[in-house]
Amino acid sequence: MRMGQRDAEGLYRFIANDEVTTERITAPHAEQTVARSRKQGAVLVLHDTTTFDFGNDSCRSGLGDMSRGGKGFLAHVSLALAEASWRPLGVWAHRELVHVGRPMVQGKARASRVNRRRATDPDNESARWAEQALQAGKMLAGVERVHVADREADDYKFFSALLDAGESFVTRSSTDRRLGDGGKLHTRMAGMVAQLCREVYLSPRSPAAADKKRKTHPPRQSRMAKLEMSAGTIEIRRPEDAPAMTPATLRLNFVLVQEVEVPEGCQPVVWRLVTTLPVDTAEEIARVVDIYRARWVIEEFFKALKTGCAFPKHQLESVEGLCKLLALLLPVAWKLLDLRTVARTDPDAPATVVLTPQQVRVLRALHDKQHPKSPLPAKPTVREATYAVAKLGGHFKQNGDPGWQTLGYAMQRLLQAEQDALALRNVRLAPPQARS
């Protein structure tokens, strides 16, 4: 997020304070996230890891070695989401991963190599998936919840740990595992009978920068895809690299999603999902698929963090400072995502659903001064407030929905104006001797 020199100096002094820790920064937001989650009927816990790469010329101290030669670190984030509306509720937890002396690589292939080499090592980084899921489960005792992850969480130890703790999950399977009866998983799933068919909109996808990601996430144009879904319960066998303390076999539910009537030149959609949720009816299978589809929201959250909050552009000289800044910006990225999400899913709701009454008053003052001929309504909707916020960043309504960079800068202006208004109010209320 862009800021003036005075604001930047104040931020950097705050981060340099030894009394300021990431735990103290994140605790209030985590507590509020739990409080918001307790008001929901069912909650999804989206887990994913993102990379912050600061290039080859970075002089920042403490950064790790990245796979393509640069310096940076990873952040593993758990984002709360209301299942019914897909509205983001906040960040439960996050952790940073910094490697010095060996490159950091995201993805299932690397996780498998680490598992084989360090299967009993408590510092094995693949353990973060289960550890953070179990941590969220303890925080949300009494709340219906489902943990959601992509292929990197396709790990026998992850399945075993969550089953043992009674946690529900939906994750994407990529490994053609051995079965309890000696067969292979993909062959068994291919023989399952389709139980329902749905049309789903597939959003466009740009080419990935890395060769490896281009293979698993090839570019595509948007289209309506016809998907057939089948499901069944399958017993998988413990792999050789899994700790002996895990059960010899696990019985899990699997859902196969396959695109049919694929347009010429398009790569068909194939999802193999593994879950603890029931899959006995078409409605239950559809719920599992919809829960996995919600996983993309955390990708939007990372865009809000990297582009809207411009996290990688901040000039901090150590990984400790960057981690503190990340902790500060996680709630801001959540608020950006929440604002844009509700503007799309419930645009006619009152603006106070996503902004505080004080923020609405400040927004009206800023907006009406800038656009006196088209003042903000007395009771603006979420959509009207979102476009009013975006105008603070220079957005024009005819250009469509605001991008993350515009929305991030605009939200910074609103929050700064709110702080200025609060400071002015405190000065006015202070007794004369205090003001002098």
C-alpha positions in Angstrom: 0.0 0.0 0.0 1.3 3.4 -0.9 2.1 5.7 2.0 3.8 9.0 2.7 7.3 9.4 4.2 6.0 10.2 7.7 3.7 7.2 7.7 6.4 4.9 6.4 8.8 6.1 9.1 6.2 5.5 11.8 5.5 2.0 10.5 9.2 1.1 10.4 9.8 2.4 13.9 6.9 0.3 15.1 8.2 -2.8 13.4 11.7 -2.2 14.8 10.4 -2.2 18.4 11.6 -5.4 20.1 8.4 -5.5 22.2 6.4 -5.9 19.0 6.1 -9.6 18.0 4.1 -11.3 15.3 2.1 -13.2 17.9 1.0 -10.0 19.6 0.1 -8.4 16.3 -2.0 -11.4 15.0 -3.7 -12.4 18.3 -6.6 -9.8 18.2 -7.5 -10.5 14.5 -7.4 -14.3 15.2 -9.7 -13.8 18.2 -12.2 -11.7 16.1 -12.0 -14.3 13.3 -13.1 -17.0 15.8 -15.9 -14.7 17.1 -17.2 -14.2 13.5 -16.9 -17.9 12.8 -19.1 -18.8 15.8 -21.9 -16.8 14.3 -21.9 -19.0 11.1 -23.7 -22.3 10.6 -20.7 -24.0 9.1 -17.2 -22.8 8.4 -14.5 -23.7 5.9 -10.8 -23.5 6.9 -8.8 -22.9 3.7 -5.1 -23.8 4.0 -2.5 -22.9 1.5 1.1 -21.7 1.1 2.3 -18.8 -0.9 5.8 -17.5 -1.9 7.3 -14.1 -1.4 10.2 -13.8 -3.8 12.5 -10.7 -3.4 14.7 -11.4 -6.4 18.4 -12.1 -6.8 19.7 -8.6 -5.7 17.9 -8.5 -2.3 20.1 -7.2 0.5 17.6 -8.1 3.2 19.0 -10.2 5.9 17.7 -13.7 6.9 15.9 -14.5 3.7 15.9 -18.1 2.4 17.1 -19.5 -0.9 14.4 -19.9 -3.5 14.3 -22.5 -6.2 15.0 -20.1 -9.1 18.0 -18.5 -7.5 16.4 -15.6 -5.7 15.8 -14.8 -2.0 12.5 -15.0 -0.1 10.3 -17.0 2.2 7.0 -18.9 2.3 3.9 -18.2 4.3 1.4 -20.9 5.2 -2.0 -19.3 5.8 -5.3 -20.6 7.2 -8.3 -18.4 6.0 -11.8 -18.7 7.5 -14.8 -18.8 5.1 -18.5 -19.1 5.7 -19.6 -22.2 3.8 -23.1 -20.9 2.9 -21.9 -17.5 1.4 -18.2 -18.0 0.8 -17.7 -14.8 2.7 -14.2 -14.5 4.2 -14.2 -14.2 8.0 -10.5 -13.6 8.7 -7.2 -15.4 9.2 -7.0 -17.9 12.0 -3.3 -18.6 11.8 -0.2 -18.3 9.7 3.5 -19.3 9.8 6.6 -18.3 7.9 9.0 -20.8 6.4 12.6 -19.6 5.7 15.2 -22.0 4.4 18.9 -21.1 4.3 21.3 -23.3 2.4 18.7 -25.2 0.4 16.2 -23.9 -2.1 12.5 -23.6 -1.2 10.1 -25.2 -3.6 6.4 -25.2 -3.3 4.4 -28.2 -4.3 3.6 -31.9 -3.8 6.8 -33.2 -5.5 9.0 -31.4 -3.1 6.9 -32.5 -0.1 7.3 -36.2 -1.2 11.1 -35.8 -1.4 11.2 -34.3 2.1 8.9 -37.0 3.5 11.1 -39.8 2.2 14.2 -38.2 3.6 12.9 -37.0 6.9 9.8 -39.1 7.6 10.3 -39.1 11.4 11.7 -35.5 11.7 9.4 -33.3 13.8 10.6 -30.3 11.9 9.4 -31.8 8.6 7.8 -28.8 6.9 5.0 -30.9 5.4 3.7 -31.3 9.0 2.5 -27.7 8.9 -0.7 -28.8 7.1 -1.8 -31.0 10.0 -0.4 -28.8 12.8 -2.2 -25.7 11.6 -5.4 -27.6 10.9 -5.4 -29.1 14.4 -4.6 -25.7 15.9 -7.6 -24.2 14.1 -9.8 -27.1 15.3 -8.9 -26.4 18.9 -9.7 -22.7 18.5 -13.1 -23.5 16.9 -14.3 -26.1 19.4 -18.0 -26.4 19.0 -18.1 -24.9 15.5 -19.0 -27.1 12.5 -15.9 -26.9 10.3 -14.3 -28.5 7.2 -10.6 -28.1 6.4 -9.9 -27.5 2.6 -6.5 -27.8 0.9 -5.0 -28.5 -2.5 -2.7 -31.3 -3.8 0.2 -30.4 -1.5 -1.9 -31.7 1.5 -2.4 -35.1 -0.2 -0.3 -36.7 2.6 -1.0 -39.9 4.5 0.1 -38.3 7.8 -2.2 -35.4 7.2 -5.2 -37.8 6.7 -4.3 -39.9 9.7 -3.8 -36.9 12.1 -7.1 -35.2 11.2 -9.0 -38.5 11.3 -7.6 -39.2 14.8 -8.6 -35.7 16.0 -12.1 -36.0 14.5 -11.6 -33.2 12.0 -13.4 -33.1 8.7 -11.5 -32.3 5.5 -11.7 -32.1 1.7 -8.5 -32.0 -0.3 -7.4 -32.8 -3.8 -5.7 -36.1 -4.3 -2.8 -36.4 -6.8 -1.1 -39.7 -5.7 -2.1 -43.0 -7.3 -2.0 -44.8 -4.0 -1.9 -48.5 -3.3 -5.1 -49.9 -1.8 -5.7 -52.3 1.0 -6.6 -55.1 -1.4 -3.5 -54.5 -3.5 -5.2 -52.4 -6.3 -4.4 -48.9 -7.4 -6.5 -45.8 -6.4 -6.9 -44.2 -9.9 -8.1 -47.5 -11.4 -10.6 -48.0 -8.7 -11.9 -44.5 -9.0 -12.3 -44.8 -12.7 -14.7 -47.7 -12.2 -17.1 -45.7 -10.0 -20.5 -45.0 -11.5 -21.4 -41.3 -12.2 -24.2 -40.2 -9.8 -24.8 -36.6 -11.0 -23.9 -34.1 -13.7 -23.6 -30.3 -13.4 -22.5 -27.4 -15.6 -19.9 -25.2 -13.9 -18.3 -21.9 -15.1 -14.6 -22.2 -15.4 -12.8 -18.8 -15.1 -9.9 -17.9 -17.4 -6.4 -18.8 -16.4 -3.3 -17.0 -17.5 0.0 -18.9 -18.2 2.0 -19.6 -15.0 5.5 -18.2 -14.8 7.1 -21.5 -13.8 7.3 -24.5 -16.2 6.1 -26.9 -13.5 3.0 -24.9 -12.7 2.2 -24.6 -16.4 1.9 -28.4 -16.5 -0.4 -28.7 -13.5 -2.3 -25.4 -14.2 -2.3 -24.9 -17.9 -3.7 -21.6 -19.3 -7.3 -21.7 -20.5 -10.1 -19.5 -21.7 -13.3 -19.2 -19.7 -16.1 -21.7 -20.6 -19.0 -23.6 -19.2 -17.9 -27.1 -18.4 -20.2 -30.2 -18.1 -18.9 -32.2 -15.1 -19.8 -35.8 -14.2 -19.3 -36.8 -10.5 -18.9 -40.2 -8.9 -18.0 -41.2 -5.4 -17.2 -44.2 -3.2 -15.4 -45.4 0.0 -12.0 -46.8 -0.6 -9.3 -48.3 1.8 -5.8 -46.9 1.1 -2.6 -48.5 2.3 0.1 -46.8 4.3 3.0 -45.8 2.0 6.5 -46.9 2.8 7.6 -43.3 3.7 4.9 -42.8 6.3 5.8 -43.2 10.0 5.1 -46.7 11.4 2.9 -45.1 14.1 0.2 -44.2 11.5 -2.5 -46.9 10.8 -1.7 -49.6 8.3 -4.8 -48.6 6.3 -7.3 -45.7 6.2 -10.9 -45.8 4.9 -11.7 -42.5 3.2 -14.3 -41.2 0.8 -13.2 -40.3 -2.7 -15.0 -38.1 -5.3 -14.1 -38.2 -9.0 -15.0 -35.1 -11.1 -14.6 -35.4 -14.9 -15.4 -33.1 -17.7 -17.4 -34.6 -20.5 -18.2 -33.2 -24.0 -14.9 -31.3 -23.9 -14.5 -28.6 -26.5 -11.8 -29.3 -29.1 -8.4 -28.1 -28.1 -9.3 -27.8 -24.4 -7.7 -29.9 -21.6 -10.5 -31.7 -19.7 -11.1 -31.0 -16.0 -10.3 -33.9 -13.7 -10.5 -33.6 -10.0 -9.8 -36.5 -7.6 -11.0 -35.4 -4.1 -10.5 -37.2 -0.8 -12.7 -36.4 2.1 -14.1 -37.5 5.5 -17.6 -36.1 4.6 -20.4 -38.5 3.5 -20.8 -39.1 -0.2 -23.8 -41.5 -0.2 -26.2 -39.1 -2.1 -26.0 -36.8 -5.0 -26.5 -33.8 -2.6 -23.6 -35.0 -0.4 -21.3 -35.4 -3.4 -22.3 -31.9 -4.7 -21.5 -30.4 -1.3 -18.0 -31.9 -1.3 -17.3 -30.5 -4.8 -18.6 -27.1 -3.9 -16.5 -27.0 -0.8 -13.4 -27.8 -2.9 -14.4 -25.1 -5.4 -14.4 -22.6 -2.5 -10.6 -23.1 -2.2 -9.9 -20.6 -5.0 -10.9 -17.8 -2.5 -7.6 -18.1 -0.7 -5.8 -17.4 -4.1 -7.8 -14.2 -4.3 -6.7 -13.4 -0.7 -3.0 -13.8 -1.7 -3.7 -11.4 -4.6 -5.2 -8.9 -2.2 -2.1 -9.3 0.0 0.6 -9.1 -2.7 -1.1 -6.5 -5.1 -3.7 -4.7 -3.0 -1.4 -4.3 0.1 1.8 -4.3 -2.1 3.6 -6.4 0.5 6.6 -7.3 -1.6 7.3 -3.7 -2.4 7.9 -2.5 1.2 11.6 -1.7 2.0 12.4 -3.6 5.1 15.9 -4.9 5.6 15.3 -8.2 7.5 13.1 -11.2 7.4 12.0 -10.4 11.0 10.7 -7.1 9.9 9.0 -8.6 6.9 7.3 -11.2 9.1 5.9 -8.4 11.4 4.7 -6.4 8.4 3.0 -9.5 7.0 1.2 -10.0 10.3 0.0 -6.3 10.1 -1.2 -6.6 6.5 -3.1 -9.9 6.8 -6.2 -8.2 8.4 -6.0 -5.5 5.7 -5.9 -8.0 2.9 -8.9 -9.8 4.5 -10.9 -6.5 4.7 -10.1 -5.9 1.0 -11.3 -9.4 0.1 -14.4 -9.1 2.3 -15.4 -5.8 0.7 -15.1 -7.1 -2.9 -16.7 -10.4 -2.0 -19.8 -8.9 -0.5 -20.1 -6.3 -3.2 -20.4 -9.2 -5.7 -22.5 -11.6 -3.6 -24.8 -9.3 -1.7 -24.5 -5.8 -3.4 -27.7 -4.4 -2.0 -26.9 -5.1 1.7 -26.3 -2.0 3.9 -22.7 -0.7 3.7 -22.4 -1.2 7.4 -22.1 -4.9 6.7 -18.5 -4.4 5.5 -17.6 -1.0 7.0 -18.1 0.5 10.4 -20.6 3.4 10.8 -17.6 5.7 11.4 -15.9 4.6 8.2 -19.2 5.2 6.3 -19.3 8.8 7.7 -15.7 9.4 6.7 -16.2 7.9 3.3 -19.2 10.2 2.7 -17.2 13.2 3.6 -14.3 12.3 1.3 -16.6 11.2 -1.6 -19.0 14.2 -1.5 -16.1 16.6 -1.4 -14.6 15.0 -4.5 -18.0 14.4 -6.2 -20.4 17.2 -5.0 -22.8 16.6 -7.8 -23.3 12.9 -7.0 -23.3 12.6 -3.2 -23.3 9.2 -1.5 -26.9 8.2 -0.5 -27.9 8.6 3.1 -27.9 4.8 3.5 -25.5 3.5 0.9 -25.4 -0.2 -0.2 -22.3 -2.3 -0.1 -21.9 -1.9 -3.9 -22.3 1.9 -3.7 -19.8 2.1 -0.8 -17.4 -0.2 -2.7 -17.4 2.1 -5.7 -17.1 5.1 -3.5 -14.0 3.6 -1.9 -12.6 2.7 -5.3 -13.0 6.3 -6.5 -10.6 7.4 -3.7 -8.0 5.3 -5.6 -8.8 6.9 -9.0 -11.2 4.2 -10.2 -13.9 4.9 -12.9 -17.1 3.0 -12.6 -17.3 2.4 -16.4 -14.1 0.4 -16.1 -15.9 -2.4 -14.3 -14.9 -3.8 -10.9 -11.8 -2.2 -9.3 -8.6 -4.1 -9.3 -6.6 -5.0 -6.2 -4.0 -2.2 -6.6 -6.7 0.5 -6.9 -8.8 -0.9 -4.1 -5.8 -1.3 -1.8 -4.7 2.3 -2.3 -8.2 3.6 -1.8 -8.7 1.6 1.4 -5.5 3.1 2.7 -6.8 6.6 2.1 -10.1 5.7 3.9 -8.3 4.2 6.9 -5.9 7.1 7.2 -8.8 9.6 7.0 -10.6 7.7 9.7 -7.6 7.9 12.0 -7.2 11.6 11.3 -10.9 12.2 12.2 -10.5 10.2 15.4 -7.4 12.2 16.4 -9.2 15.5 15.7 -12.2 14.3 17.8 -9.9 13.5 20.7 -8.2 16.9 20.5 -11.6 18.6 20.6 -12.8 16.6 23.6 -9.6 17.1 25.6 -9.7 19.7 28.4 -8.0 23.1 27.6 -5.0 22.4 29.8 -4.4 19.1 28.0 -4.4 20.7 24.6 -1.9 23.4 25.6 
